[in-house]
């Protein structure tokens, strides 16, 4: 029995190391979710859903009649799903950002971000804003101003926009649960090489 003690001690040390690692990973995941609204890197490998069920009628998150260019770049990751928006007929910086669809504010995230829960496991994420005018738990209607386009956390004023679907049903949606956006009835699958579509907002028109 005495001869077995070093072996038992080694297993105990390994178990302790694994527990410590789990605690560190858990803490990282909490911080990533709480402050950045994203999941643990690599978790997207387990995602298989890209076209879930019926989604809300998402509108361009800007004032009715405005035209905005939607673009992406290499390294946006995933390039074809993350959208950067720039105004065509006026200044980008300072333009009001409006909720794409009705819902409830899920959380404020960095940098300059708002995540909205639209029900049915659908979410939208808006980043780089200034003058954020909503708070977690607040109900918003489609077209309601939630902030203004800014350059928070980036060098050029623009709105970063994502649509997400809570694929694992845990009550939130993160980066790995991002899907191709549908805005103004158009499904968007961008490429860093272009072309970059220009859409006109019908948000809260009339």
C-alpha positions as CSV (number, residue, x, y, z in Angstrom):
1,X,0.0,0.0,0.0
2,X,2.9,2.4,0.8
3,X,4.2,1.8,-2.7
4,X,0.9,3.0,-4.3
5,X,0.9,6.4,-2.5
6,X,3.0,8.3,-5.1
7,X,0.7,7.0,-7.9
8,X,-2.4,8.1,-5.9
9,X,-0.8,11.5,-5.3
10,X,-0.1,11.9,-9.0
11,X,-3.7,11.2,-9.9
12,X,-4.9,13.6,-7.3
13,X,-2.6,16.3,-8.7
14,X,-3.9,15.7,-12.2
15,X,-7.5,15.9,-11.0
16,X,-6.8,19.1,-9.2
17,X,-5.1,20.6,-12.3
18,X,-8.2,19.6,-14.4
19,X,-10.5,21.2,-11.9
20,X,-8.4,24.4,-11.9
21,X,-8.5,24.5,-15.7
22,X,-12.2,24.1,-15.7
23,X,-12.6,27.0,-13.3
24,X,-10.3,29.2,-15.5
25,X,-12.2,28.3,-18.7
26,X,-15.5,28.9,-16.9
27,X,-14.4,32.3,-15.7
28,X,-13.1,33.2,-19.2
29,X,-16.5,32.2,-20.7
30,X,-18.4,34.3,-18.1
31,X,-16.2,37.4,-18.9
32,X,-16.5,36.8,-22.6
33,X,-20.3,36.5,-22.4
34,X,-20.8,39.3,-19.8
35,X,-18.6,41.9,-21.4
36,X,-18.3,41.0,-25.0
37,X,-21.4,38.9,-25.8
38,X,-19.4,36.1,-27.3
39,X,-18.9,32.4,-26.5
40,X,-15.7,30.5,-25.9
41,X,-13.6,30.5,-29.1
42,X,-13.9,27.2,-31.0
43,X,-17.5,26.5,-29.8
44,X,-18.6,27.2,-33.4
45,X,-17.2,23.8,-34.4
46,X,-20.3,22.2,-32.8
47,X,-22.8,24.4,-34.7
48,X,-24.6,22.9,-37.6
49,X,-27.6,25.2,-37.9
50,X,-27.4,28.1,-40.4
51,X,-31.0,28.5,-41.6
52,X,-33.2,28.1,-38.6
53,X,-37.0,28.6,-38.6
54,X,-39.0,31.8,-39.4
55,X,-37.3,34.9,-38.3
56,X,-38.7,38.4,-37.5
57,X,-39.1,40.8,-40.4
58,X,-35.8,42.6,-39.7
59,X,-35.4,46.1,-41.2
60,X,-32.2,48.0,-41.8
61,X,-31.4,49.6,-38.4
62,X,-31.6,53.2,-39.7
63,X,-34.1,55.9,-40.4
64,X,-36.7,55.3,-43.1
65,X,-35.4,56.3,-46.6
66,X,-31.7,56.3,-45.7
67,X,-29.3,54.3,-47.9
68,X,-26.5,52.3,-46.4
69,X,-23.7,50.3,-47.9
70,X,-23.0,46.9,-46.3
71,X,-19.5,45.5,-46.4
72,X,-17.1,43.1,-44.8
73,X,-13.4,42.3,-45.0
74,X,-11.0,39.4,-44.7
75,X,-10.5,38.4,-41.1
76,X,-13.9,39.6,-40.0
77,X,-14.6,35.9,-39.2
78,X,-17.0,34.9,-40.4
79,X,-16.5,37.3,-43.3
80,X,-19.8,36.5,-45.0
81,X,-22.0,37.0,-41.9
82,X,-20.6,40.1,-40.0
83,X,-21.8,43.3,-41.6
84,X,-20.2,46.8,-41.4
85,X,-22.6,49.6,-42.4
86,X,-21.7,53.0,-43.9
87,X,-24.2,55.7,-44.9
88,X,-24.4,56.7,-48.6
89,X,-26.4,60.0,-48.5
90,X,-25.0,61.7,-45.5
91,X,-22.5,61.4,-42.6
92,X,-22.1,58.0,-41.1
93,X,-21.0,59.2,-37.7
94,X,-23.8,60.3,-35.4
95,X,-26.6,58.7,-37.5
96,X,-29.4,57.3,-35.2
97,X,-29.3,53.5,-34.9
98,X,-32.8,51.9,-34.7
99,X,-33.9,48.5,-33.5
100,X,-34.3,46.1,-36.5
101,X,-37.3,44.5,-34.9
102,X,-39.3,44.7,-31.7
103,X,-37.8,43.0,-28.7
104,X,-36.2,43.3,-25.3
105,X,-32.6,44.5,-24.6
106,X,-30.6,41.4,-23.5
107,X,-27.4,43.2,-22.6
108,X,-25.0,46.0,-23.2
109,X,-21.6,44.7,-24.6
110,X,-18.3,46.1,-25.5
111,X,-17.3,48.0,-27.6
112,X,-20.3,50.3,-27.7
113,X,-22.8,47.5,-28.2
114,X,-26.4,46.5,-27.6
115,X,-27.8,42.9,-27.9
116,X,-31.6,42.6,-28.4
117,X,-33.7,39.5,-27.8
118,X,-36.5,39.4,-30.4
119,X,-38.2,36.3,-29.1
120,X,-38.2,32.9,-30.8
121,X,-34.5,32.6,-30.0
122,X,-33.6,35.4,-32.4
123,X,-31.1,38.2,-31.5
124,X,-29.4,41.1,-33.1
125,X,-26.1,42.7,-32.1
126,X,-25.1,46.4,-32.8
127,X,-21.5,47.6,-32.0
128,X,-19.3,50.7,-32.0
129,X,-22.2,53.0,-31.0
130,X,-22.2,56.2,-28.9
131,X,-25.0,57.7,-26.9
132,X,-26.6,54.3,-26.1
133,X,-30.1,55.2,-24.9
134,X,-31.5,51.8,-23.8
135,X,-30.8,49.5,-20.8
136,X,-30.9,45.7,-20.2
137,X,-34.5,44.5,-19.7
138,X,-36.0,47.5,-21.6
139,X,-38.7,46.7,-24.2
140,X,-38.1,48.3,-27.6
141,X,-40.2,48.7,-30.7
142,X,-39.1,48.4,-34.3
143,X,-37.5,51.7,-35.3
144,X,-36.8,52.9,-31.8
145,X,-33.5,54.7,-31.5
146,X,-31.0,52.7,-29.4
147,X,-27.9,54.7,-30.0
148,X,-25.8,56.6,-32.6
149,X,-23.2,55.3,-35.0
150,X,-19.7,55.9,-33.6
151,X,-16.2,54.7,-33.7
152,X,-16.1,53.1,-30.2
153,X,-13.4,50.5,-30.2
154,X,-12.5,51.0,-33.9
155,X,-10.8,53.7,-36.1
156,X,-13.6,54.4,-38.5
157,X,-17.2,55.3,-37.7
158,X,-19.6,52.5,-38.8
159,X,-22.2,50.2,-37.4
160,X,-21.2,46.6,-36.9
161,X,-24.4,44.4,-37.2
162,X,-25.1,40.7,-36.6
163,X,-28.2,38.4,-36.6
164,X,-27.9,35.4,-34.3
165,X,-30.1,32.4,-33.4
166,X,-29.9,30.6,-30.1
167,X,-29.1,27.3,-31.6
168,X,-28.3,25.4,-28.3
169,X,-31.4,26.9,-26.5
170,X,-29.5,28.2,-23.5
171,X,-31.3,31.6,-23.5
172,X,-28.6,33.6,-25.2
173,X,-27.0,33.8,-28.6
174,X,-23.2,34.2,-29.2
175,X,-20.8,34.6,-32.0
176,X,-20.7,31.0,-33.0
177,X,-24.5,31.1,-33.3
178,X,-24.4,33.9,-35.9
179,X,-26.4,33.3,-39.2
180,X,-26.6,35.1,-42.5
181,X,-28.6,38.3,-42.0
182,X,-31.8,38.9,-43.8
183,X,-32.6,42.7,-44.0
184,X,-35.4,44.3,-46.0
185,X,-36.3,40.9,-47.3
186,X,-32.8,40.2,-48.7
187,X,-30.5,37.4,-47.5
188,X,-27.0,38.7,-47.3
189,X,-24.0,36.6,-48.0
190,X,-21.1,39.0,-48.4
191,X,-17.6,38.5,-49.7
192,X,-14.5,40.6,-48.9
193,X,-14.1,41.0,-52.6
194,X,-17.5,42.6,-53.0
195,X,-19.9,43.5,-54.5
196,X,-21.1,45.4,-51.4
197,X,-24.9,45.9,-51.6
198,X,-26.6,49.2,-50.9
199,X,-30.0,48.9,-49.1
200,X,-32.6,51.6,-48.4
201,X,-34.2,51.5,-45.0
202,X,-38.0,50.9,-44.6
203,X,-37.7,50.9,-40.8
204,X,-40.7,52.5,-39.2
205,X,-41.8,54.1,-42.5
206,X,-45.2,55.6,-42.5
